């Protein structure tokens, strides 16, 4: 297929193939760039395409759609050879209509009223000094400017700034930080010296501070008064005369504070060593907006500066920071002061980090960088795999980005009590122990988790650290890239690890809800909750998926070349999304295409219809819920790949069109290898042809394509476009399936359906679902694909299949055998532990093992098994233990809640637990944070009744500022409604089919 001449030429890998025999006659007007603030018309037709409508003639109801499409720069298919050449494809003869003239009396009255209204409006408009507000007209004194309204500071004086974002009049150049933490009293004192450059004349310096008691402030060696406005966590110093642009100033702030008792800021932590003795430490977690809890600063990512850090400690501890240690000084008090080199790069405040702890390390020199992995002393032997992985990945990134890692050292630190999976602080990456430490006996799946997290955080050293998004609305420039390179690097460095197909499906699940958000959101987003809620699967996995789609679309090498240009142009600085598109633009402009994917939420559903050798492709938003929809209907510029059995190559079109195919083509599949972020519906005949091909010649599709067919079919069932019997018909081929990707996708989807049914009072249907699922694929024999074996084993035991549970009990008994204990294969540990936890003796022995095991991956699996119990007394105990944080660390509470929610016995109890303890939960986890998102989702996502919908809605509505405005709450309510609709639509069919 050859596009029209006025369209930009396609990338050279978008080739035409012999399957397309005729060119469609397409009128092409191009596609305009979208503006994030544009008001976009929302058509009611699902047939509008990026570059075409599937029909030539429009009926009366569709005339407005044509006009709207023209406003969007869209074109229409012109396939009619009978149309007159002189007639415009965009004009339409109006049918003759009758028209009656108004009477003379009515005309005169109408003119009089019009004149009267116009006269009154003109008189009001020309009233002198009049300002119109809702209250009416107010006299203005043109010589007196309107004074802005300022909030009151803590002292009652006006605070000299009235916006939550910092003014641009002052820029920090360097911070000199001195901190003295006391791990016994859990307090610290600090002194921050900020060298600043005045950008514009100003009478104020405004910066961030939270929970810091400032005891003294000097500006240019003169003591000054500091005002504070706590709701926005701002402090300010005002001056009687302007500070002049270009002036260099120094602000010094001395303060004291408590170490944070949550997981952000400069926080205290503790753990028990191998002897059982309690050890304490202090660590930092500043992303996104918590550096202000450790030192006064300009705590926005655009305010980059250099940092010199000094930390005072007791002799038994070590300290770490972003840079290598420069010197250690013994103070008269006997304490030691460690001074670190000044950062050689400009950094955003959220990337600053320091740790005071009793850790040990292993190290290796890699490409002029000292790579070290730190842990508590007794887990030193578990650090070697992470060191190997980090060393290989650092070399890979240095090469692929053609920009060397800029620091002389790279520390990876396992912290016993750490909420996030990891944090990419420049030169000092912090991890949970479970995401960094693995033993020699750990399974490949445990090592895969560590490799994934290490790859993600190392990628951040370039995307996020070297080049930083200007504001949190473009967080995807950091997290989307790190996720993309996390999987891309592993397929090269560790090819035995599995690529990221599942996470793309996960992102689609969230992005199909009306409560989702665009990848790049409005820069007006300012509240802490809004910023924290950006850390979700849309930002991470959808962002990565869009990069994969773009790379698959561009000519070979252009993606990497553009990224290298982007890194070099903005290194040490900040960027916005358009900067990326500009760097990636060589011969082909990617901006027009990619802005349709990043500036609007959701993704498209492409519908395929075939007739007489002609394939029509239409698109619409894939939106599960149409109620209170806020989706705009700007359509997507979709790169479409098409495969059929006759093709040895791919056919790409950058925009949708009508295609001609040979009559011998019996089936076709779009979205080869699932590199595009869209779902495809093939219609009844199209799906029937694909299902028949799956059953007769499974090798016609790659494993990725088979997985995407399963995913698309389930998604269309949720949408109501296909029936559940059609889904079951597709799954009939699975008895022949041997690959991990399609089987895991089928098991995941079936598990979701089973969990919904399990929570409904229909035991017969649940038992029939169990029987059907067991027969889908019953092979639990050992296999080199441990991920698949683990998934199959988990499914079989979860459904109570006796040969599985019996085997699990044998494996557990062999492990606890006091004379000759045997190790359980790492990929089966979680399932074996969960089976054992269903008995009294097994649960108690696992609880004892939890307190003694030193293998962190094993510890986490034991915890999940303990939470899987169906004994309600033990459910009560384990949830309270997680909330209190003594026996079980509070960082594990979201995991406990999610595991209990999956079980029949616990799913209602855990919801009540969350309601009753909500205030305690949000004291430990900030509103909007990923743990809060996880807790809300896991406790509500399996509800499917009107009663539960009203209960969840009532609870969160009553919270007001303590939780109601969060996007995750809207997502939970939407999910319950969708579950309810799915049940109402599919239960009768399921009863017949099963």
C-alpha positions, 0 to 999 in steps of 0.5 A, a space after each residue: 500500500 502506497 500512501 498519498 503524495 502529500 503525506 510524510 514518507 513512512 520509515 523505511 521499515 514500513 514496507 508493502 508486501 505482496 498480500 496487498 494487491 490494490 492501492 486504496 483510494 485515500 484522501 490524506 489531509 495530514 494530522 495536526 499536533 495536539 495541544 494538551 490544553 486544546 478542547 477536543 471535539 468528541 464524536 459519537 461515531 466509532 468509525 472515525 479513523 486517524 486517516 479515514 472513515 470506513 464508509 463513503 456516504 454519510 447519513 444525516 446523523 453523521 454530517 457533524 462527524 465529518 465536520 469534526 474530522 475536518 477540524 482535526 485534520 482528518 480525511 475520509 476514504 473516497 472509494 466511489 468511482 461513480 462520484 463526479 470528479 468536480 464534486 468535493 468529497 466534503 460537500 453534501 447537497 442539503 435536501 430541500 426544506 420549507 421555511 416560513 418568515 416571521 410576522 411583521 409584529 414579531 420582527 419589530 418586537 424582536 428588533 426592539 428587544 435586541 436594541 434595548 439589550 445592546 444599549 444596556 450592555 454598552 452603558 454598563 461596559 462604559 461605566 467608568 472604573 468598573 470591574 465586573 465580578 459575580 457580585 456586580 460592578 466595582 469601581 476601580 482606581 486605574 492608578 492603583 494596581 490590584 494587590 495579590 492576596 497572600 496567606 498568613 504564615 504561622 506567626 500570623 504575618 502575611 506570607 510573601 508568596 501565594 502559589 504552591 510552586 516555587 517562584 523562578 526568581 532565585 536559583 540554587 547553585 550549591 548546597 553545603 549540608 552538615 547533619 548530626 543524627 542521634 540514632 538513640 534519641 531519633 533526632 538530628 540537627 542540621 546546618 544548610 548553606 545555600 549559594 544562590 543566583 538571583 534570576 530576576 529582581 525580587 524582594 523574597 527568597 522562597 523555598 521548602 521546609 517540612 517538620 524542621 524547627 529552624 533555630 537560626 537564619 542568616 542571609 549574607 551573614 546578617 540574621 534574618 527572620 524566616 516565615 513559614 506556611 505549613 500547608 504548602 511546606 514553604 518558608 520565606 525570607 523577605 527583604 525591604 529592597 530588591 535583590 538584583 538579577 545576577 547577584 550571588 547570595 548565601 542563605 544559611 539555615 540551622 535547624 533541628 528535627 526528629 528522624 521521620 517515623 514513616 518511610 520518607 525523608 530522613 528516617 530511622 529504622 531498626 532490625 535484629 541481627 543474627 544474634 537477635 540484638 536490635 540494631 538501628 540505622 538512619 536512611 533517606 527516601 526523598 522522592 518525590 517531595 521529601 528532601 524538604 524533611 531533611 534540609 531546607 531546599 528548593 525541592 522541585 526537580 528543575 532546581 538542580 545544584 551541586 551538593 557537599 555533604 558532611 555527616 557526624 556519626 558514632 565510631 561503630 557506624 559508617 556513612 554513605 552519600 552520593 559521592 565518595 568520602 573525601 575525609 574523616 575528622 575526629 571531633 572533640 566529642 569523640 564523634 567522627 565527621 565524614 565529609 564527602 566530595 562535592 557532587 561533580 554533577 548538578 542534581 535535583 534534591 530528590 536524588 540526594 541520599 545519605 545513610 548511617 548504619 552498620 553495613 559491610 560491602 563487596 566491591 569491583 571496579 567496572 569501567 573506571 567506576 567502583 561498584 559496591 553492594 552493601 548489606 548487614 554483615 550477616 547477609 554479605 554472602 547474598 550480595 554477589 549476584 547483585 554485584 555481578 548483575 550491576 557490573 554487566 548492566 553498567 557496561 551495557 548502559 555505558 555502551 548503548 547510551 554512548 554516555 559514560 556513567 559520570 560518577 566515580 562510584 556506584 553503591 547499591 545498598 540493601 536496607 532492612 526496612 525500606 518501603 519502595 522496591 528501590 530508589 535511584 539516588 545518584 551514586 547511592 541506590 537504595 533497595 529493599 533486601 528482597 530486591 537486592 539480596 539472593 543466596 546461592 540456593 535462590 531460584 532463577 525467578 528470585 534472581 530475575 527479580 533482582 536483575 529487573 530491579 537493578 536494571 531499572 535503577 541503573 537505567 535511571 542514572 541516565 534517564 531521570 538523573 543525568 536528564 531529569 523531567 522538569 516537573 512531575 507531570 512528565 515523570 514518565 520521562 524517568 520511569 517509563 524509560 527506566 522500565 523500557 531499558 530494564 527489560 531491553 537490557 535484560 534481553 541482551 545481558 541476561 537473555 534467559 530472563 523473560 521480556 515484558 509482555 505481562 506488564 504491557 497487559 497490566 498497563 492496559 488493564 488500568 488504562 482502560 478505565 475512565 479514571 486513568 490519566 494521560 502519560 504526560 499530564 497537566 503541569 498544573 498538578 501540584 498537590 502531594 497526592 497528585 504527584 504520588 499518584 503519578 507513580 503507577 502502571 500508566 507512568 511506568 509500564 504504559 510509558 515503556 510500552 509506548 517507547 517499545 512501539 516507537 522503536 518498532 516503528 522507526 528505522 533501524 538505529 534511529 531510536 538509539 541515535 535520537 536518545 543519544 542526542 537527547 542525553 547529550 543535549 539535556 545532560 545535567 539539565 531538565 526536559 519536557 516530553 516535546 524535547 524527546 520528540 524533537 531529539 528523535 526526529 530525523 527524516 520522519 517526525 514522530 511528534 504528531 504520532 506520539 503526542 496522540 499517545 501521551 497527551 490523551 488517556 486510554 488507548 484504541 480498539 481497532 476493529 477489523 472487517 473483511 469483505 470481498 478482499 477488502 479489509 476495513 480498519 476502524 478505531 475507537 477508544 477502548 473504554 470499559 466504562 462509558 458512565 461519566 466518561 471524561 475521555 476525549 475522542 481525539 483518535 490515535 496515530 497508530 502504527 499497524 503491523 499485519 501478518 498472515 500465513 503468506 507473509 514472510 515480512 511485516 506490513 506497517 502503515 503509520 495511519 489506518 486505512 482500507 487494505 486490499 488482500 488476496 482472496 486466498 488470505 484466510 486470516 490475518 492478525 494485527 499487532 505482530 509480537 504485540 509491540 503496539 499499545 492497542 487491542 484488536 477485534 476481528 469480528 465473529 468470522 475473523 475470530 473463528 478463523 484465528 481460533 481454527 488456525 490455533 487449533 490446527 497449526 499453532 506454529 502459525 503464531 509466535 508465543 507473543 502473538 498467541 498470548 496477545 490473542 488470549 489477552 485481546 479476547 478476554 479484554 473484549 469480553 470485559 467490554 461486552 464485544 464477545 461472549 464468554 463462550 467465545 473466550 472458552 472456545 479460544 482457550 480450547 487450544 491450550 492443551 497444545 500450548 507449551 510456551 510460558 507467555 500464552 499459558 501465563 496469560 490464560 492462567 492469569 485471566 482465568 484466575 481473575 474470573 475464578 476469584 470473582 466467582 469465588 466471592 459470590 454465593 454460587 458454590 456449584 458454579 465455582 466448583 464447575 469453574 475449578 473442574 474446567 480450569 483443571 482440564 485446561 492444562 494439567 501438566 505440573 511436571 518439571 520443566 526448564 521453564 521454571 516460571 511456567 512450572 511455578 504458575 501451573 503448580 500454583 494454579 493446580 494447588 490453588 484449585 485443590 487438585 489432590 495430586 498437586 497438594 499431596 506433592 506440596 505436602 511431601 516437599 514441605 515434610 522433606 524440608 522440615 525433616 530433622 535428620 535429612 532435610 531437603 531443599 524445596 525448588 525455589 520456584 515452588 517454595 511459595 506454593 508449597 508454603 501456602 499449602 502447608 500454611 492451611 494446617 495448624 502445624 504447618 502454619 506454626 512451623 512457618 511462623 517460627 521459620 519466618 523469624 529465623 531465615 536469613 534468605 530474604 526471598 524465602 522470608 517473603 514467600 513464607 509471609 505470603 503463605 502465612 497470610 494465605 491461611 483461611 483461619 480467621 483468627 490467624 488472619 486477625 493476628 497477621 494483619 495486626 502484626 503487620 500494622 504494629 510493625 514489631 514482629 512483621 515489618 510495616 513495609 509488608 502490610 500491603 503485601 499481607 492485605 493483598 494476599 488475605 484479600 485473595 482468599 474467601 475467608 479473608 476478603 470481607 474481613 480485610 476490608 473491615 480491617 482497612 476501614 477500621 484502621 484507615 487513620 493508622 494506615 495513612 499515618 504510615 503510608 502517605 495518601 496517594 502513595 503506591 502502598 495506599 493505591 495497592 491497599 485500595 485496589 486489593 481490598 475492593 477489586 473483587 467486589 461485584 455487588 451493588 451492596 459492596 459498591 454503596 459501602 465502598 462509596 460511602 466509606 471513601 466519601 466520608 473520608 473527605 481530605 483523608 482519602 476521597 479525592 484520590 484517583 485510586 478511589 475512583 478506580 476502585 468504584 469503577 472496577 466494582 461497577 464493571 465487575 457487577 456488569 460482567 457478572 450480570 452479563 456472563 453468569 447465565 452463559 457461564 452456567 450453561 457453558 461450564 
